Each structure stands twice: as C-alpha cells, then as structure tokens.
Amino acid sequence: MTGRIGRLTHWLRPPPDAAPPPGQVEAPSPTALGEPPGTEASEPPSLWEVLRPYIPNDHARQVSARYYVELLMSAPDPPRKVLDLGCGRGDSVDLFRRFNPDVDWVGVDIGDSREALQRKRADATFVTYDGRRIPFPDGTFDLVYSSQVLEHVREPSVHLAEIARVLREGGSLVGSTSQLEPYHSMSFWNFTPVGFLALASDAGLRVREFRPGIDGMTLPLRTFLGRPRGFDRWWNEESPLNSVIDEWGRKTGRRPALVNLRKLQLCGQFAFHAWREAGGD
C-alpha cells in the first residue's frame, strides 16, 4: 500500500521548473489555482479573493475539529457549557474533560444514528432529538462542537440556524465537514468553504477561519481500496496530497496562507471556527 501511495505522490509532485523566480511569494494567479483569470469586471472572484479573510497565515498543517477544541479549551476563559451536536458514541466528552473535568458537556443526536446506537457509555448527559429543533433554550451554550456532522444533515440551513439560536452571544461553533469525500454513513452533501461561509452567514454566524483537513485524493482512494487500515495514519498526520502541497510551498516560497489556500481547494474535509455575534438573532 505504501508503494502505491508513493508512486502517486511522486507523480503529483510539481516539476523542478515549477518554482517562480527568487522572491516571488505573492498569491498564485487565479489560473494556477484552477480559477478563471478574473481580470474583467464580469468575472467571478477567485477563491483567494473570497476566502482570504478566513485563511490563517500562522501555519498550514492539516487539522481536524479537535484542533479547535484544544485551542479554545486551553484559552484563559474556556467554554464551560458545551454541546456536541451529532455526538454519536459520545467520545468527545473525554477530550473536553481532559482540559476541564467539570465541563458541562451535553451530547445530542438523532435516535437512529448508527454511531449513537453504538454508544455504551452512561457517564455523561445524552439527549435524543428530531434532527431539526435542538431541545434547549436560546443562548444556552458557550460552544457547539460539530465534527463531521453537517454532511449528514438533510436541511443544513435549519441545522446552522438552530446552532446559532442555542449559542450565547459571542459563543463559538467549531467543527469540520466534507468537501471531496465519497458517500459514507448516509451522507447527503459535500460542502466547499465558500458554500459553508454562505450558509453560516444566512444563519447569523460569522466565520473566523477555515483550515484544511485530510486531502481529497486520499479519501476517494481509501474508499476505492476498501478502507484498508494503512490509511488510518493519515487522519493524524499530513496525508499524501497535503504532503505534496507542503513540498510545493517550500520549493516556491509560499507563505502559510497560500499553502492553506491550495490545501483547502483540494481537501477531502475542512475544519471551521465560527461564532455568534453579539446582538445576532
């Protein structure tokens, strides 16, 4: 299996002459990113133009939804009341308790979720809901955690509006969703960061940033090959295409934001951090 991936990543590496002249570290052209040139007023904006405010420049590592949990729970004023929406087996409670054993964590899921039916634990609060209205009053939670849930929701606009309703003003939504991922476990949708941005805005949420997850080559290949265990490593380390993009970034002198942009364009999953504005509905 490693040999197959090695051959694929070797084939995907940019040729030696792909590097720009020394010192050229500005944003790649729209054409290089698979976008139209965009020089005419009638042309749509490039992906860089749309996502630039939401792409961080501190690092370009592959992350999952857990990244934001660790970031927020280790902050000086961490969330105290947490909702895991689409909690499945409820395993995220262990992650939150690692930072605060007394965190007020609640797991919510639909009754016939395959993952929820696998739940064995009874050491936390679990609530079943109808998949539409979250059974809590407005402004209840400091943080809503939603890891790989949105693609399984039949009405994502309703889902995000409900998240905004139960968040307190200034409360955060962190999680991840699919972009280039094959069908799995009754998934309805794949989202682009641009699509998520529009849905979140309509729901009264402001996106703070996006970060890339596992790449969009590895996930289809994993499905095609029958989900071999050897692929599990790439949930926790840079997946093959992401490693190629990192190499491209080093060789061409791209700053982290531009490496993040390329990874976001081609990722199988992406992570997000949004919040409910003060005075929002």
Secondary structure, DSSP 8 states (H G I E B T S, - for coil): -HHHHHHHHHHHS--GGGS-STT--S---TTTTT-----STTS---HHHHHGGG--SS------THHHHHHHHTSSS--SEEEEET-TT-THHHHHHHH-TT-EEEEEEETT-HHHHT----SSEEEEE-SSS-SS-TT-EEEEEEES-GGG-S-HHHHHHHHHHHEEEEEEEEEEEESS----SS------HHHHHHHHHHTTEEEEEEEE-SBTTHHHHHHHTT--GGGGGGGTS--HHHHHHHHHHHHHT--HHHHHHHHHHHBSEEEEEEEE-TT--
